[in-house]
Amino acid sequence: MSSSLHVFLLDPTAARGLVGSGDERLLQLVHDRHGDELAADDDYFSFEIERGAPSSAEALRAVVNGGPYSEDQEHAFQYVCAYQRLCWTTGRFLDNSSFSPFRGAWLDAVDEGLRALRITEVSVAEFGYNRGLPAGLPRSLDYPACGEWTHERCLAALEQFEQTKRDDHAPPLDPDVAKAVFDVIAWLRQVEGRPGFGIIGFVG
């Protein structure tokens, strides 16, 4: 079974603030931009919805209003998907061609490549640890999962990379890993010059 990592450039604090904001204009914007995707997801998850899970629109409204949420943890995936749509709508989607799809321990392999370049401030596997969801948002039992890199961590990781270049440290990397690592560095460069901005990622 394959998975995907979707990453977004945005202000993580502002993104968390969307949860419970009650912003009706934001709700309408998501429907305007992603209405077809909402309908497609409802079709895909029709089995779960028939058994009590919220529809995509219902989950989105609950997240923007800060609840109420289903007490069944098996329904939590819909709320994480809704938060991802908020990030997609308000942030910038970053190139994930090295991460969609992926299989097995690919994220760990990319982290090993980052560490080989002495970049330890960020981890792509961390996006799957579910540590980036806003407080109060139900956490899914499995996937999707969410993680975030703060502005400060992104800049620190970039400085580690620059130090690696100054040290002329260039260890051999598998070509696919090398491409993924430099995609990550390209994400980090998007943060430069944007105070407060960081990266939020979803593994599903």
C-alpha positions in Angstrom: 0.0 0.0 0.0 1.4 3.4 -0.9 1.2 6.7 0.9 1.6 10.4 0.1 3.1 13.4 1.8 1.5 16.8 1.1 3.4 19.8 2.3 2.2 23.5 2.6 4.0 26.8 3.1 2.1 28.9 5.6 2.2 30.5 9.1 1.5 27.5 11.4 0.2 29.8 14.2 -2.3 31.3 11.7 -3.3 27.9 10.4 -4.0 26.6 13.9 -6.1 29.8 14.5 -8.4 28.8 11.7 -9.7 26.0 13.9 -12.6 27.4 15.9 -12.5 30.7 14.1 -16.1 30.5 12.9 -15.1 32.1 9.6 -18.0 31.6 7.3 -16.1 33.3 4.4 -13.4 30.7 4.7 -15.9 27.9 4.6 -17.3 29.3 1.4 -13.9 29.7 -0.1 -13.0 26.1 0.6 -16.3 25.0 -1.0 -15.7 27.2 -4.0 -12.2 25.9 -4.6 -12.5 22.3 -3.5 -16.2 21.5 -3.9 -15.5 18.7 -6.5 -12.9 17.2 -4.1 -15.3 17.2 -1.2 -17.9 15.4 -3.3 -15.3 12.9 -4.5 -14.1 12.2 -1.0 -17.7 11.6 0.1 -18.1 9.1 -2.6 -14.8 7.4 -1.6 -15.7 7.3 2.1 -19.4 6.5 1.5 -19.2 3.3 3.5 -17.8 5.2 6.6 -20.4 8.0 6.1 -23.3 5.6 5.9 -22.1 4.2 9.3 -22.0 7.6 11.1 -18.8 9.4 10.0 -19.4 13.1 9.1 -19.4 14.1 5.5 -16.5 16.2 4.2 -18.7 19.4 4.5 -19.9 18.5 8.0 -16.3 17.8 9.1 -15.1 21.1 7.6 -17.8 23.1 9.3 -17.0 21.4 12.7 -13.3 22.2 12.4 -13.9 25.8 11.5 -16.5 26.1 14.3 -14.3 24.2 16.8 -16.9 21.4 17.1 -19.0 19.6 17.9 -16.9 16.5 16.9 -18.0 12.9 16.7 -17.0 11.0 19.8 -16.1 8.0 17.7 -12.3 8.1 17.1 -12.7 6.1 13.9 -14.3 9.3 12.4 -11.4 11.5 13.3 -9.8 11.1 9.9 -12.4 13.4 8.4 -11.5 16.3 10.7 -7.8 15.9 9.9 -8.7 15.9 6.2 -10.7 19.1 6.8 -7.7 20.7 8.5 -5.6 19.8 5.5 -8.1 21.5 3.2 -7.8 24.6 5.3 -4.1 24.5 4.8 -4.4 23.8 1.1 -6.8 26.8 0.8 -4.8 29.3 2.8 -1.2 28.1 2.2 1.0 27.3 -0.8 1.3 23.7 -1.9 4.9 22.7 -2.3 6.3 20.2 -4.8 5.9 16.7 -3.4 6.9 14.7 -6.5 9.6 12.8 -4.5 7.0 11.9 -1.8 3.8 11.0 -3.7 3.4 8.2 -3.8 5.9 6.5 -1.5 6.1 3.1 0.1 7.5 1.6 3.3 10.2 3.4 5.2 10.8 6.0 2.4 10.5 9.0 4.8 13.1 7.4 7.2 15.4 6.9 4.2 15.1 10.6 3.3 15.8 11.5 6.9 19.0 9.4 6.8 20.0 11.4 3.7 19.4 14.7 5.6 21.5 13.5 8.5 24.2 12.4 6.1 24.3 16.1 5.2 24.3 17.0 8.9 20.8 18.4 8.7 19.1 17.4 12.0 16.7 20.2 12.7 13.9 18.8 10.5 12.6 15.3 9.8 10.1 14.3 7.1 9.2 11.2 9.0 8.0 13.6 11.7 5.1 14.6 9.6 3.7 11.1 10.2 3.9 11.3 14.0 0.7 13.4 14.4 2.3 16.1 16.5 1.2 19.0 14.4 -2.6 19.0 14.9 -4.1 22.0 16.6 -5.2 21.5 20.2 -8.7 20.0 20.5 -8.8 18.5 17.0 -9.5 14.8 17.1 -6.5 12.7 16.2 -7.0 9.8 13.7 -6.2 6.3 14.7 -3.9 5.8 11.7 -3.8 8.3 8.8 -3.9 11.0 7.8 -1.3 12.4 10.2 0.0 15.9 10.5 3.3 17.6 11.6 4.8 21.0 11.3 8.2 22.7 11.1 8.3 26.1 12.7 10.0 29.1 11.0 12.9 28.9 13.4 13.5 25.2 12.7 13.4 25.7 9.0 16.0 28.5 9.2 18.2 26.4 11.5 18.0 23.5 9.0 19.0 25.8 6.2 22.0 27.0 8.2 23.1 23.4 8.8 23.0 22.8 5.1 25.0 26.0 4.4 27.6 24.8 7.0 27.8 21.5 5.2 28.6 23.3 2.0 31.2 25.5 3.7 32.8 22.3 5.1 32.7 20.8 1.5 31.0 17.8 3.0 29.4 15.9 0.2 28.7 12.3 1.1 27.4 9.9 -1.7 23.6 9.5 -1.7 21.3 7.3 -3.5 20.0 9.3 -6.5 16.4 9.1 -5.5 17.2 10.1 -1.9 19.4 12.9 -3.1 16.5 14.3 -5.2 14.2 14.1 -2.2 16.7 15.8 0.1 17.2 18.7 -2.3 13.4 19.0 -2.7 13.3 19.4 1.1 16.0 22.1 0.9 13.9 23.8 -1.7 10.9 23.8 0.7 13.1 25.3 3.4 14.2 28.1 1.1 10.6 29.1 0.6 10.5 30.1 4.3 13.4 32.6 4.0 12.2 36.2 4.0 8.7 35.2 5.3 8.7 35.9 9.1 6.6 33.4 11.0 6.1 31.1 8.0 6.9 27.4 8.3 5.8 24.1 6.8 2.9 21.9 7.6 2.8 18.3 6.2 0.2 15.6 6.1 0.9 11.9 5.5 -2.0 9.8 4.2 
